[in-house]
């Protein structure tokens, strides 16, 4: 697989050119299997899904803002299986095309 990735966890904040960030970099070997982004009023969430070389699943979610003085928040989640990842991020995974959209019958509505 040999695809190297670097994501971050914590807070990124810049005020008047000063870096007031507090985050760590997380490095791992894996591949991107999907991504989705939502935006509203200059704020949004970016979610990227990875499959690691050892078969685990990593989710990197960034809640970001384009407003001056507001922070960006990065979170990294690690799951042992696709099913456990979908248990938390089903909607995002469906939107990113990582898993098929769930269909229901009329009786399930």
Backbone as CSV, one residue per row, in Angstrom:
resi,resn,N_x,N_y,N_z,CA_x,CA_y,CA_z,C_x,C_y,C_z
1,UNK,0.838,-1.191,0.000,0.000,0.000,0.000,0.880,1.251,0.000
2,UNK,1.806,1.391,0.896,2.819,2.427,0.936,2.361,3.824,0.553
3,UNK,1.195,4.240,1.033,0.736,5.613,0.859,0.781,6.252,2.233
4,UNK,1.611,7.264,2.392,1.817,7.890,3.687,0.830,9.034,3.858
5,UNK,0.189,9.111,5.035,-0.768,10.167,5.318,-0.402,10.873,6.608
6,UNK,-0.756,12.136,6.667,-0.539,12.935,7.859,-1.806,13.751,8.098
7,UNK,-2.408,13.591,9.269,-3.597,14.341,9.642,-3.317,15.013,10.982
8,UNK,-4.225,15.852,11.451,-3.985,16.547,12.713,-5.184,16.453,13.634
9,UNK,-4.895,16.574,14.942,-5.915,16.517,15.981,-5.649,17.657,16.954
10,UNK,-6.676,18.453,17.231,-6.535,19.566,18.156,-7.178,20.816,17.613
11,UNK,-6.580,21.974,17.884,-7.145,23.268,17.508,-6.121,24.049,16.699
12,UNK,-6.572,24.606,15.575,-5.745,25.527,14.800,-6.414,26.902,14.865
13,UNK,-5.641,27.893,15.285,-6.198,29.242,15.413,-5.117,30.262,15.100
14,UNK,-5.461,31.222,14.256,-4.570,32.310,13.910,-5.293,33.621,14.181
15,UNK,-4.672,34.493,14.962,-5.249,35.786,15.281,-4.234,36.857,14.927
16,UNK,-4.626,37.729,14.010,-3.762,38.813,13.546,-2.361,38.322,13.171
17,UNK,-2.325,37.192,12.501,-1.056,36.645,12.031,-0.310,35.821,13.054
18,UNK,-0.826,35.731,14.271,-0.169,34.944,15.316,-0.773,33.546,15.362
19,UNK,0.083,32.551,15.395,-0.353,31.155,15.452,-0.581,30.772,16.912
20,UNK,-1.851,30.576,17.293,-2.227,30.193,18.647,-2.727,28.749,18.668
21,UNK,-2.227,27.952,17.754,-2.699,26.581,17.567,-2.173,25.644,18.650
22,UNK,-2.918,24.581,18.892,-2.524,23.525,19.825,-3.005,22.196,19.232
23,UNK,-2.134,21.523,18.496,-2.524,20.273,17.843,-1.329,19.349,17.709
24,UNK,-1.622,18.086,17.450,-0.584,17.095,17.179,-0.807,16.548,15.772
25,UNK,0.267,16.101,15.160,0.192,15.475,13.843,0.162,13.960,14.030
26,UNK,-0.729,13.310,13.303,-0.869,11.858,13.354,-0.446,11.314,11.990
27,UNK,0.524,10.412,11.974,1.032,9.855,10.720,0.739,8.370,10.649
28,UNK,0.396,7.900,9.456,0.098,6.480,9.263,0.179,6.132,7.793
29,UNK,0.276,4.836,7.511,0.291,4.333,6.146,-1.113,3.866,5.798
30,UNK,-1.662,4.358,4.691,-3.007,3.971,4.289,-3.431,4.699,3.033
31,UNK,-4.694,4.472,2.654,-5.217,5.109,1.448,-6.551,5.781,1.745
32,UNK,-6.808,6.874,1.045,-8.096,7.565,1.160,-9.143,6.719,0.448
33,UNK,-10.253,6.441,1.145,-11.330,5.663,0.522,-12.581,6.502,0.304
34,UNK,-12.580,7.747,0.764,-13.713,8.635,0.522,-13.588,9.917,1.315
35,UNK,-14.335,10.936,0.886,-14.326,12.226,1.577,-15.635,12.951,1.305
36,UNK,-16.051,13.764,2.263,-17.268,14.552,2.116,-17.073,15.880,2.840
37,UNK,-17.688,16.943,2.304,-17.580,18.256,2.938,-18.943,18.929,2.947
38,UNK,-19.267,19.548,4.067,-20.500,20.318,4.211,-20.106,21.754,4.536
39,UNK,-20.860,22.733,4.000,-20.555,24.132,4.267,-21.840,24.925,4.391
40,UNK,-21.844,25.865,5.352,-22.959,26.779,5.534,-22.447,28.021,6.254
41,UNK,-22.702,29.187,5.684,-22.344,30.467,6.312,-20.856,30.541,6.673
42,UNK,-19.998,30.148,5.763,-18.541,30.227,5.926,-18.005,29.339,7.043
43,UNK,-18.781,28.329,7.429,-18.335,27.310,8.379,-18.661,25.960,7.770
44,UNK,-17.906,24.944,8.151,-18.199,23.641,7.575,-17.477,22.514,8.279
45,UNK,-17.701,21.324,7.740,-17.076,20.115,8.247,-16.528,19.325,7.066
46,UNK,-15.263,18.949,7.153,-14.636,18.087,6.165,-14.328,16.761,6.837
47,UNK,-14.744,15.660,6.203,-14.516,14.335,6.762,-13.844,13.472,5.708
48,UNK,-12.689,12.889,6.055,-11.944,12.034,5.137,-11.808,10.654,5.787
49,UNK,-12.062,9.622,4.977,-11.991,8.234,5.443,-10.774,7.556,4.830
50,UNK,-10.041,6.825,5.671,-8.840,6.110,5.250,-8.950,4.646,5.656
51,UNK,-8.328,3.763,4.853,-8.095,2.372,5.240,-6.584,2.245,5.420
52,UNK,-6.153,1.791,6.604,-4.725,1.711,6.887,-4.141,0.425,6.325
53,UNK,-2.830,0.382,6.285,-2.135,-0.793,5.766,-2.433,-2.039,6.593
54,UNK,-2.718,-1.876,7.885,-3.016,-3.037,8.734,-4.515,-3.338,8.826
55,UNK,-5.344,-2.677,7.982,-6.764,-2.999,7.892,-7.694,-2.192,8.779
56,UNK,-7.156,-1.268,9.555,-8.019,-0.420,10.379,-8.571,0.729,9.542
57,UNK,-9.525,1.456,10.108,-10.154,2.584,9.428,-9.946,3.839,10.256
58,UNK,-9.493,4.897,9.599,-9.233,6.178,10.246,-10.200,7.200,9.656
59,UNK,-10.775,8.010,10.527,-11.633,9.113,10.103,-10.992,10.399,10.603
60,UNK,-10.744,11.334,9.692,-10.225,12.649,10.060,-11.336,13.658,9.787
61,UNK,-11.865,14.245,10.864,-12.952,15.230,10.743,-12.426,16.590,11.189
62,UNK,-12.619,17.581,10.328,-12.226,18.954,10.639,-13.471,19.829,10.586
63,UNK,-13.755,20.471,11.704,-14.804,21.498,11.750,-14.086,22.825,11.583
64,UNK,-14.342,23.520,10.476,-13.570,24.690,10.110,-14.442,25.931,9.987
65,UNK,-13.776,27.075,10.045,-14.457,28.364,9.885,-13.581,29.281,9.055
66,UNK,-14.218,30.073,8.226,-13.492,31.087,7.454,-13.589,32.460,8.126
67,UNK,-14.239,32.509,9.276,-14.367,33.761,10.017,-13.080,34.022,10.793
68,UNK,-12.582,35.268,10.695,-11.344,35.629,11.377,-11.503,35.467,12.887
69,UNK,-10.501,34.864,13.511,-10.510,34.680,14.953,-11.170,33.398,15.418
70,UNK,-11.924,32.715,14.540,-12.536,31.448,14.929,-11.560,30.304,14.685
71,UNK,-11.704,29.256,15.458,-10.790,28.110,15.413,-11.260,27.052,14.430
72,UNK,-10.321,26.245,13.978,-10.608,24.993,13.280,-10.305,23.871,14.263
73,UNK,-11.193,22.878,14.320,-11.031,21.765,15.251,-10.861,20.462,14.459
74,UNK,-9.795,19.744,14.729,-9.544,18.484,14.053,-9.651,17.319,15.014
75,UNK,-10.326,16.260,14.581,-10.450,15.040,15.370,-10.031,13.855,14.515
76,UNK,-9.418,12.863,15.141,-9.001,11.636,14.467,-9.616,10.471,15.229
77,UNK,-10.318,9.604,14.494,-10.962,8.425,15.080,-10.394,7.184,14.399
78,UNK,-10.160,6.130,15.173,-9.625,4.879,14.633,-10.586,3.751,14.997
79,UNK,-10.945,2.942,13.985,-11.875,1.829,14.171,-11.239,0.544,13.637
80,UNK,-11.569,-0.596,14.255,-11.001,-1.858,13.789,-11.678,-2.411,12.535
81,UNK,-12.905,-1.933,12.211,-13.626,-2.498,11.063,-14.472,-1.430,10.377
82,UNK,-14.841,-1.726,9.134,-15.728,-0.846,8.386,-17.091,-0.749,9.071
83,UNK,-17.577,-1.865,9.604,-18.885,-1.889,10.259,-18.907,-0.975,11.482
84,UNK,-17.847,-1.012,12.283,-17.799,-0.147,13.460,-17.671,1.321,13.062
85,UNK,-16.953,1.593,11.987,-16.851,2.959,11.487,-18.229,3.450,11.055
86,UNK,-18.962,2.609,10.326,-20.304,2.980,9.856,-21.281,3.147,11.016
87,UNK,-21.029,2.471,12.124,-21.881,2.642,13.287,-21.876,4.061,13.812
88,UNK,-20.804,4.799,13.566,-20.678,6.180,14.026,-20.852,7.178,12.876
89,UNK,-20.350,6.839,11.693,-20.296,7.786,10.575,-21.101,7.318,9.357
90,UNK,-22.192,6.588,9.553,-22.952,6.030,8.429,-23.338,7.091,7.392
91,UNK,-23.963,8.183,7.819,-24.444,9.179,6.873,-23.297,9.754,6.048
92,UNK,-22.195,10.112,6.718,-21.048,10.679,6.011,-20.436,9.663,5.047
93,UNK,-20.389,8.387,5.473,-19.826,7.353,4.607,-20.705,7.116,3.385
94,UNK,-22.014,7.190,3.556,-22.920,7.063,2.420,-22.732,8.231,1.460
95,UNK,-22.653,9.450,1.987,-22.458,10.636,1.137,-21.135,10.599,0.390
96,UNK,-20.109,10.028,1.024,-18.779,9.951,0.406,-18.652,8.775,-0.547
97,UNK,-19.662,7.897,-0.584,-19.603,6.745,-1.469,-18.765,5.594,-0.925
98,UNK,-18.438,5.634,0.360,-17.652,4.563,0.965,-18.503,3.313,1.140
99,UNK,-19.761,3.499,1.504,-20.720,2.399,1.634,-21.973,2.778,0.863
100,UNK,-22.760,1.799,0.407,-23.981,2.128,-0.332,-25.033,2.740,0.584
101,UNK,-25.871,3.573,-0.005,-26.982,4.155,0.761,-27.949,3.066,1.162
102,UNK,-28.420,3.170,2.381,-29.376,2.206,2.916,-30.740,2.463,2.297
103,UNK,-31.418,1.418,1.907,-32.791,1.535,1.405,-33.723,0.874,2.410
104,UNK,-34.920,1.382,2.489,-35.926,0.832,3.402,-37.198,0.560,2.637
105,UNK,-38.050,-0.277,3.204,-39.360,-0.544,2.622,-40.362,0.441,3.209
106,UNK,-41.531,0.500,2.623,-42.584,1.370,3.148,-42.963,0.992,4.573
107,UNK,-42.892,-0.284,4.881,-43.244,-0.735,6.234,-42.232,-0.270,7.283
108,UNK,-41.016,0.039,6.863,-39.997,0.491,7.801,-40.079,1.982,8.094
109,UNK,-40.887,2.716,7.322,-40.981,4.158,7.520,-41.731,4.540,8.739
